[in-house]
């Protein structure tokens, strides 16, 4: 059960990393286009022919790219938050499963030991023929 949870968590982490890389590439692409547009604007500012018209067109392009970059960044941030929440939930689920398994194991061991002790106390003739005294009395059981 624990291995299945870990395998599922690993699969989830791989998917998260893949999506994160895709979104990061998309965001980086928009930022690169914005940087290039700003550089082109600076180049146009130096060039005097049709300067005002080209600068206005470039400013419009920069404004559009800034809006697109903001939208992609907001989408990226919301997706990143969603992935972090999903990853945290998977981790919490695996921790809860691990805790439940440990608690169950401890209960089974304790119950088995208690049953064995009760059986020995109720059947003292089980000690006969042993080279040592293996008897357990009520006092020993109660101290455990």
TITORLO-806287 format. One line per 8 residues: number of its first residue (from 1); their letters; for each residue x, y, z of C-alpha. Coordinates in pm, 1 decimal, m for minus. Each point is the difference from the previous one (the first is absolute). Layout:
NUM) a) X:Y:Z | ...
! end
This chain:
1) xxxxxxxx) 0.0:0.0:0.0 | 281.8:236.1:93.9 | 182.1:m81.5:m324.3 | m311.6:76.5:m203.4 | m33.7:338.0:171.3 | 365.8:78.4:m69.4 | m34.8:m111.1:m364.5 | m307.0:220.0:m39.0
9) xxxxxxxx) 181.9:290.8:163.8 | 297.2:m47.7:m235.3 | m231.3:m9.9:m302.5 | m169.9:316.3:122.1 | 335.9:174.2:46.8 | 109.7:m90.1:m354.1 | m323.8:137.1:m144.6 | 34.0:315.7:208.6
17) xxxxxxxx) 357.6:57.9:m118.2 | m101.2:m54.7:m362.9 | m287.6:249.2:21.3 | 215.6:247.3:191.6 | 266.7:m12.6:m273.5 | m261.4:55.2:m272.8 | m148.7:300.0:177.7 | 342.4:142.5:80.5
25) xxxxxxxx) 97.5:m28.1:m369.5 | m318.8:181.6:m99.7 | 68.7:279.9:249.6 | 365.4:28.2:m105.7 | m104.9:21.1:m366.4 | m234.2:291.6:66.0 | 263.7:178.2:206.1 | 258.4:m48.3:m276.9
33) xxxxxxxx) m235.7:145.3:m262.5 | m62.7:296.8:231.5 | 374.0:55.9:45.2 | 53.1:m10.5:m377.5 | m283.3:248.4:m57.2 | 152.6:239.5:252.6 | 338.4:m29.3:m171.8 | m160.8:67.1:m338.4
41) xxxxxxxx) m163.2:310.7:147.6 | 338.5:128.8:116.0 | 138.6:m65.0:m347.7 | m289.9:192.8:m154.6 | 51.3:290.5:235.9 | 347.3:38.5:m147.4 | m125.9:m26.5:m359.0 | m154.5:333.7:m97.2
49) xxxxxxxx) m199.2:m99.8:m310.8 | m368.6:m56.4:81.3 | 103.7:15.5:358.7 | m325.4:101.2:168.0 | m217.5:m244.8:m194.2 | 234.2:m294.9:58.1 | 40.9:86.4:367.4 | m379.0:14.1:45.0
57) xxxxxxxx) m37.8:m340.4:m171.2 | 277.3:m144.6:213.8 | m152.9:140.6:319.5 | m332.4:m157.4:m96.4 | 176.8:m332.8:m58.7 | 181.1:30.7:334.2 | m328.0:78.0:177.5 | m165.2:m307.6:m154.1
65) xxxxxxxx) 295.9:m218.9:93.7 | m0.4:135.8:355.5 | m368.8:m89.0:31.5 | 67.0:m347.4:m141.5 | 295.9:m44.5:235.8 | m215.8:99.3:297.5 | m272.9:m245.2:m103.0 | 247.1:m284.8:m53.3
73) xxxxxxxx) 176.1:80.7:327.1 | m331.0:4.2:189.8 | m95.5:m331.5:m161.7 | 345.0:m137.8:85.5 | m26.4:113.2:362.3 | m347.2:m149.5:43.8 | 111.1:m327.5:m157.2 | 312.9:m5.8:212.4
81) xxxxxxxx) m211.1:53.0:312.0 | m237.3:m276.6:m111.2 | 292.1:m237.8:m52.2 | 147.2:83.7:338.5 | m335.3:m68.4:166.4 | m38.4:m329.7:m188.9 | 353.5:m102.7:93.6 | m59.6:89.9:364.5
89) xxxxxxxx) m327.3:m195.6:3.3 | 175.5:m306.0:m146.1 | 268.9:28.0:266.8 | m255.2:33.8:281.3 | m190.9:m301.2:m132.4 | 315.6:m211.5:m7.4 | 90.3:111.1:353.6 | m350.5:m87.0:124.6
97) xxxxxxxx) 18.6:m342.9:m164.2 | 341.0:m60.0:156.1 | m127.5:101.6:346.3 | m307.8:m223.1:m33.1 | 216.8:m296.3:m105.8 | 236.1:49.4:297.0 | m292.2:26.2:243.3 | m160.9:m313.6:m143.4
105) xxxxxxxx) 329.5:m194.0:23.6 | 52.0:104.0:362.5 | m355.2:m105.7:89.3 | 40.5:m340.8:m166.0 | 330.8:m65.9:178.3 | m139.5:109.2:338.5 | m317.1:m203.3:m48.1 | 197.5:m309.2:m103.4
113) xxxxxxxx) 233.9:26.3:298.3 | m291.3:50.2:238.8 | m181.6:m302.8:m141.5 | 313.1:m215.5:33.8 | 50.3:109.1:360.7 | m364.1:m70.9:84.9 | 27.3:m344.8:m156.6 | 310.6:m84.0:203.8
121) xxxxxxxx) m161.8:122.4:326.0 | m316.3:m201.0:m65.6 | 202.9:m311.9:m91.1 | 285.1:m28.7:253.5 | 63.4:m361.1:m104.9 | 171.0:138.7:m314.8 | 311.4:50.3:216.1 | 36.1:m368.5:77.3
129) xxxxxxxx) 305.5:m159.9:m153.7 | 181.5:328.8:m71.7 | 357.4:32.2:135.4 | m84.1:345.6:136.8 | m293.1:171.7:164.4 | m203.7:168.1:m274.0 | m300.4:75.9:213.7 | m167.8:336.7:m20.0
137) xxxxxxxx) m229.5:109.9:274.0 | m267.9:268.2:15.5 | 238.6:244.9:168.9 | 248.7:m17.8:m289.9 | m277.5:54.4:m254.8 | m134.7:299.1:187.3 | 344.0:164.3:13.3 | 32.4:m31.0:m377.8
! end
